[in-house]
């Protein structure tokens, strides 16, 4: 998810890409993605995102990781993400930790011990489905409770936008956001699904302020409809840089400016553009209990 933080240069914006993926050095043996160089080469990354931009990174494909993957490997993934943030502060603002979903007690431990005590691991990553169970199933409810206990976001990152909308609608119907008042969920790519209209209707009817949807992979028609009907307060900006819809003729270095232009073309009010590009993210970050002292 790309959001924007205020700065006096370039339209008062610094972009913060909160759904760009980078592969930590400790996971080189795991499956790779297209455009590996842009994902892993920090010099290339600075060309794609000049020094006025920052990203929040996650390990891609965690929803497909088999539960037999050693927990120590997941620990390496998260440590690798933390190291990337520490080594490249001009590129990365933070990271989204991988959770061992096959081991609920361990997943809660990662949230309570690793994420809650970290400035660089801002929250945890979950898919919409794990081993044929939706994440709104009762077997995963403790994850939502624990995330609420530490007031850190859960990023729902998945290829299936319809499924993400379904999980969030289930969570709303099951009163998760009432039972767990500090629960924050950020949904990735839901503007690729017509179900986003039902989702935002439910968000508005229930006066939810802790559910955010990013604009990654968006259908511009749906973004326009949602903003005009329900407002922009629950929307975060995302370029999905550098993986979104790249063809042989596309330049991944243009993805950021293209994504910004798309939002501006879809949203007519300047205040709503500002909400999507900066204000919503700033508000969210201002309420996260980061600034952990003496993080190693």
N, C-alpha and C positions, 0 to 999 in steps of 0.2 A: 504494500500500500504506500503510495507516495502521499505524503502530506507536506506541508510547507511551514517553516518556522520563520519568524520575522527577522529581517536584516535590512540595513539601510541601502544595500546594493541590489540592483536588478529587480525593480518593482517591489522592493522591500521583502523579497522572498528568498529563503533558503529551502530547497526541496529536500525532503527526507523520505526515501523510498523504503517503506516498511514491508514490502513483500518481494524484494529482490533476493535471489538465492545465490549463495556462494558456498563452495564445497571446502570444508576445513581441510588443512593439509593431512590430518590424521586419518582421513577417510578416502584416500586415493584409490584403494582397492575396491570400493563400492561402485555401483553403476554410475556412469557419467552422463552428462546431458549435452545437447548441442551448444555451440558457442562456448566451449570450455575455456578458451583463452580469456574471454571477457569475464567469465565467472571467477577465474582463479588468478589471473595476472593483475596485480594491483596497479601496475603502470598503465595497462589498458583500461582498467577501471577508472583511473583518474581522467583519462581522455574521454571516456563515456560520460562520466559524472565529474565535471570540473570541481575545483576545491570548494566552491560555494554550495555543493550538494552533499548530502549525507544519506546513508541507507541503513535500514534495519534488515538484518539477514537471518535466514533460516536454512536448515539442511533440507534439501528437496526430497520429496518422495517418502517421507517418514511414515505415511499411512500404509505404504506397501511393505514396510520392513517386517520380516517375520519375527514373531515373538521369541523365537529361539536365538535371535541375535544376542550375543552376550551383553549383559548390562555394562560391562567395562567398555564395550565399543560405543555404546550410547554416551557414556561418560566422556570418552575421547571426542565424540562429536561436539558435545557441549563445551568441553575445554578448548577445542579447536576454534569454535565460534568466538569464545571469550578472548582467545589469543588474537584472532583477526581484528576484533574491536580494539583491543589494547595496542596492537602494532600499527593500526591504520585509523587513528581517530579522525583524520581529515576525510575519510571515506565512510566510516561506519559510526552511527550513533549508538547502536545496540544490537542485540541478537535475540532470537526467539528459540528457546531451548526445546530440544527433542525430549519427549516423554516416553517411558517404557510402558506402553498401553497394555501389553500382555501381562504386566505385573502391577496391579493397582496400588499395592502398598508402596512399591518402589516409585511409582509415578507420583504419589502423594509426597513421598520423601524428597524427590527432586524439586517439587514445588515448594515445600516447606523449608528445605535446607539450602538447596542450590540457588533457586530463583529468588526467594525472599531475602537472601543475604547478598544479592548481587546488584550492582548498578548496570552491568552490561547485559545480563540475561533479563530482559524486561518482562517476559512472560513465557508461556508454554504453547507448543504447537499441537493441534489435534486435527485429525481428518473428520469427515462427516460419517464415515463408517469404518469399523475395524473388525475383521474376521466375521463379516456378515451381520454384525450388530451395529445399528445406528448409535451414534454417540449420545443420543437422547435416551438410550435404553437405561434401565435402572442400574445395570452393572457398572455404569460409568458416572453415576450421579456424584459419587464421592470426589471425583476430579473437580466438578463444578463447585462443590462445597469448599474444597481446599483452596481453590483459586480465589473464591470470595473471602476466605479467612485471611489470605495474604494480600488481598486487593491488587492482584496482578492479572493482566489480561490473558485470556485463552484466544489464540489465533486459530480460526478454523480455516485451514488451507487445503483445498481439494480441487480436483478437476471437474467434479460433478456439481454444478451450480444448483440444479434442482434439488439435489440431496442435501446440500448445505441449508437451503431455505427450509426444507422439511424438518431438519434437525432443530433449527432455531424456532420454528413455529411450535414444534413439540415442547421445547424448553419453556416457551411462553405459556402454552396451555397447561403445562405441569407446574406452573408457578415457581420455576427455578429462580426467577429474578425477584420474587417476593420472599421466598425462603432464604435466599442467599443475596442479601441486598448490596453487597460489594462485588458481585460477579460482573465481570467485564468480558464481553465476547466481541471479537473483531472478525467479521466474515469476509472471506476472500472471493472475489469474482462473481458475486451474486447478481450483478447487473447483466450477466449473460443469460438470465433465466426470467421468464414471464412471472414466475412465482415470487419474484422480488416485490411485486405490487401487493400481493397478499401479506407478505412479510412486513412491509412498511405500514400497511393498514393496521396490522396487529401491534407494531411498535408504537404507533400513534395512539391507538385506542387504550393501550395499557400504560401510556405515559412513560415509556422506557427511555432512560438516558444512557444506559451502559451497554447498548447494542450498537455497534458500528459496522457499516458495510463499505468496503472499498470499491473503487471504480475499475479495478483490473479487469481486462477482457470485456469491457462494457459494451452493451448495445446502446448507442447514443439515444435512441428513441426511449428506452426504459429510464435512463438517467433523467431526461427532460421531463417525463411523466411523473416520476417520483418527486423530483424537486418542486414541480409546479403544484402537485397535489398534497404532498406531505411535508415539504420543506427540506432543508439541507443539513440540519443539525446532526444527523446520524450518519453522515457520509464522509469518508476519508478518500483522499486522492491517491491513485496508484498508477504507475506507468507499467507495472509488471516487467520493468527493464531487467535484463535484455532479452527475455524469452517470448514476448507476446507476438504471435502471428508474424514471425519473420519469414520472408520468402527470400529467394536468391537475390532479388533486386532491392531488398530492404537494407538499410544501414542501421545497425543496432545503436549507433551513436546518436541517431535522430529520435530514438524512442521517447526520450524524456520530453523534448519540446513538442513532439506530436501529441503526447498524452495531455500536456497542459492545454494545448490548443483545442483538443477535443472537449475538454470540460468547459472552457470558455465559450465554445460554440453551442454547447447544450444548455448553458445556464445564463439567464438574461440579467439577473440582478447582481450588481457588484458585491453586495453584502453576502449573497449566497455563494458566489465564487470564492470570496475570502473565507467563508466557513469551511468549504471543501478543501481549499488549498492550504489553509493555515490554522484558522481559529479552532476547529474541532480537535485537531491534533494537539495544539497547545493546551487546550482545556483538559484533554485526557492526560497528557503528560504531567500537568501541574498537580494532578491528584494521585499520581503513582508514588508509593513510598520508596523512592529511590534515594540516592545520596547515602548509600550505606558506608559507614566509616571503615577505613582500613581494609578494604577489599584486597585480597591477594591476587 
